[in-house]
Amino acid sequence: MENLDLYSKVEHLLGIKESTAYLHTLYTELLYNYDIKTLLDLGCGRGELMQTFAKFDIECEGIDLSALMVQKARANGLKVEHKSICEVDKQYDAIVSVFDVLNFVHPDELHDFLDCVHASLKEEGIFVFDVNTLHGFRNVAEGTMMAEEDNLFLCVDALYNDNKLDTKFTLFSQAEDGSYMKEQETITQYFHSLQVFKKLKNFKVVQSAYLNLYDKKDKALIVLIKA
Ligand SMILES: C[S@@+](CC[C@H](N)C(=O)[O-])C[C@H]1O[C@@H](n2cnc3c(N)ncnc32)[C@H](O)[C@@H]1O
């Protein structure tokens, strides 16, 4: 998806390195309590978490809808494919979706998405993910920021309304002749309440906890087990 590719180009300017590392440590510690031999990182991005799991002798694969992210992950020697969860034809002990991946899924498509996650898990397999809380969307994610580095200048403008956050990314890249190229995309993220996951018939919620990433209770971490 093109708008996800622009996200991939600007991710390093967003100042999320520490929060990403925090989340990755959290997932690593959580999964340590389960007997995981095979894992799919759904929405793996550049695949940093996969690199950590590989150290624990866990067989890791990743998928992402951004071709650019997939390219970057593969450059790190990781087994990553550019496809959706519904195109996966293998089953894993665990699937993880780290840092808002489920918020990218439209509410009308969430059940199909979760059915495909279910089909890609072995018996009693687990799905671990985090989502933004309402507070996280309204009071933390909304706003404007700017960042620059070398020949790049980025402006991010995020607005939460009607259960969705629209984030407009505008990137100016300066060429050697001094001219600027402008790229602009809007990424929409959707709020999903915990109730949606609690009501699922084919999964059981085994763990749900608030996280304090940028502020108190701005995210929730959820663990589902295949019923
Ligand atoms: C905020 S990034 C997180 C990346 C990575 N999980 C991490 O922890 O650094 C969200 C990622 O999810 C990907 N993504 C969004 N929706 C997706 C979907 N339906 N299936 C697969 N990947 C998706 C985006 O391309 C992006 O790489």
The ligand as an SDF file (V2000), in Angstrom:
LIG
                    3D

 27 29  0  0  0  0  0  0  0  0999 V2000
    3.6250    1.1920   13.4510 C   0  0  0  0  0  0  0  0  0  0  0  0
    4.3050    0.0450   12.3440 S   0  0  0  0  0  0  0  0  0  0  0  0
    4.9140   -1.2130   13.4410 C   0  0  0  0  0  0  0  0  0  0  0  0
    5.9810   -2.0670   12.8140 C   0  0  0  0  0  0  0  0  0  0  0  0
    6.5520   -3.1850   13.6790 C   0  0  0  0  0  0  0  0  0  0  0  0
    5.5180   -4.1030   14.1200 N   0  0  0  0  0  0  0  0  0  0  0  0
    7.3210   -2.6530   14.8640 C   0  0  0  0  0  0  0  0  0  0  0  0
    7.0410   -3.0540   16.0010 O   0  0  0  0  0  0  0  0  0  0  0  0
    8.2310   -1.8260   14.6850 O   0  0  0  0  0  0  0  0  0  0  0  0
    2.8510   -0.7250   11.6710 C   0  0  0  0  0  0  0  0  0  0  0  0
    3.1800   -1.6920   10.5340 C   0  0  0  0  0  0  0  0  0  0  0  0
    2.0150   -2.4360   10.2030 O   0  0  0  0  0  0  0  0  0  0  0  0
    1.9550   -2.5800    8.7840 C   0  0  0  0  0  0  0  0  0  0  0  0
    0.5480   -2.9130    8.4930 N   0  0  0  0  0  0  0  0  0  0  0  0
   -0.5370   -2.1430    8.6500 C   0  0  0  0  0  0  0  0  0  0  0  0
   -1.6630   -2.8240    8.3810 N   0  0  0  0  0  0  0  0  0  0  0  0
   -1.2730   -4.0850    8.0620 C   0  0  0  0  0  0  0  0  0  0  0  0
   -1.9630   -5.2700    7.6940 C   0  0  0  0  0  0  0  0  0  0  0  0
   -3.3140   -5.3070    7.5990 N   0  0  0  0  0  0  0  0  0  0  0  0
   -1.2540   -6.3940    7.4220 N   0  0  0  0  0  0  0  0  0  0  0  0
    0.0980   -6.3670    7.4990 C   0  0  0  0  0  0  0  0  0  0  0  0
    0.8160   -5.2700    7.8370 N   0  0  0  0  0  0  0  0  0  0  0  0
    0.1280   -4.1460    8.1260 C   0  0  0  0  0  0  0  0  0  0  0  0
    2.5080   -1.2700    8.2560 C   0  0  0  0  0  0  0  0  0  0  0  0
    2.9580   -1.3560    6.9330 O   0  0  0  0  0  0  0  0  0  0  0  0
    3.6530   -1.0170    9.2600 C   0  0  0  0  0  0  0  0  0  0  0  0
    4.8450   -1.6160    8.8300 O   0  0  0  0  0  0  0  0  0  0  0  0
  1  2  1  0
  2  3  1  0
  2 10  1  0
  3  4  1  0
  4  5  1  0
  5  6  1  0
  5  7  1  0
  7  8  2  0
  7  9  1  0
 10 11  1  0
 11 12  1  0
 11 26  1  0
 12 13  1  0
 13 14  1  0
 13 24  1  0
 14 15  1  0
 14 23  1  0
 15 16  2  0
 16 17  1  0
 17 18  1  0
 17 23  2  0
 18 19  1  0
 18 20  2  0
 20 21  1  0
 21 22  2  0
 22 23  1  0
 24 25  1  0
 24 26  1  0
 26 27  1  0
M  CHG  2   2   1   9  -1
M  END
$$$$
